[in-house]
Every structure is written in C-alpha cells, then in structure tokens.
Amino acid sequence: MNQTPEFANKNKYDFNFIKPESVLNWDEYFMLQAMMASFKSKDPATKVGCVFVDDNNHQITFGYNGFVAGIDESELPWGKDKTAPLEYQKYGYVVHAEANAILHAQRSLNGARCYVTLFPCHECAKLLASSKVKEVIYLSDKHFGTESNNISKRIFNLCGISTRQITMSDTILENLSDHLKNLII
C-alpha cells in the first residue's frame, strides 16, 4: 500500500490521532455568544444579547439592548417605573438587542437563525419576521403570557418562524468558567 510521506509512519504515531470533539453543540455555542453580548448592556434590570447565524453556522451579526448610539447616556433614565411619563423611563430610549443586531447586519438575514437570551417582544417580532429569519432560539421567556408575548408568538406562527427554548446546563457554565479562568492564568 502506497502511503503519502507525511503519513507513512502513522501507526507509529497513532497516539497523536485524537478524535476531535467539541464540548458544545451549535445551539450552546451561539447562545453563549448571545449571553456574552448581553454583558455589554448597561441596563441595570434586564441585559439581553442576540446573535444571528446562517445555515453554515457562521455568525452574521450580534447586538445587545442599549440606548441609541451616540447619545450621552448620563442624560437619560435607566429606570422603568411606569408611573413616570415615558420621557422619564428607559423604554423611551432603549433599542432592543434584536433591533441593534438587525441594524448592524452587513447582509441579508433571510433564512437566518436568531439566538436571543430573552424571548422577543412584539416590536422585535415584527422586525424578525420582516427580516425573514427562519427560527428564534431563546433562553428565557420571562414575559410568558403577557399581551406582547402573545402577539410575538402569533406573528411568528403566522410567518412560519419556528421558536424553541434551550437551557444551558450547569456543567456547560461550570466548564466555561473553568476555561476562562485557565485562559488568564
């Protein structure tokens, strides 16, 4: 049998042929990216991150919830007490993670998957549907059953956008923590 020179002694070095494995599947990998994006948010109450991915598992864009780019944030409220007028609540100024990601996309999101740490509100659902994403994968649905949540789900259903919730196991989060600690040692 003719072997190419670079593998002529393969049997002698079988110990170096290790089965390549990843500790993460693609859903876990991209949700961790969305979680990392959420760390950038300055929102003291709810930090949300979002990542869009194509069919080849390549990241297209990402975003996190924050104020409009370029605004002096010290001039605006981060509070969410709805007894104050909208002008004095964060809701008048915050751009959601999904909207930020869509605004910064350099190419079409048609057919993309959206990984987001919080199930999208109805305003973001409209943007996702208009962008022709095919699936929304989310971590938390803390607003389940609210009017906005129900509208989002109806939009997704009518547009044929599938949704599914994933969980991040404690093992994955512990492994990530250990891995990050080892990187800085």
Salt bridges, closest charged atoms under 4 A:
ASP14 OD1 - LYS10 NZ 3.98
ASP27 OD2 - ARG164 NH1 2.55
ASP43 OD2 - LYS90 NZ 2.70
ASP54 OD2 - HIS58 ND1 3.99
ASP54 OD2 - ARG107 NH2 2.74
ASP55 OD1 - LYS134 NZ 2.59
GLU73 OE1 - LYS42 NZ 2.77
GLU123 OE2 - HIS122 NE2 3.31
GLU123 OE1 - LYS126 NZ 3.22
GLU135 OE2 - ARG164 NE 2.49
ASP141 OD2 - LYS153 NZ 2.86
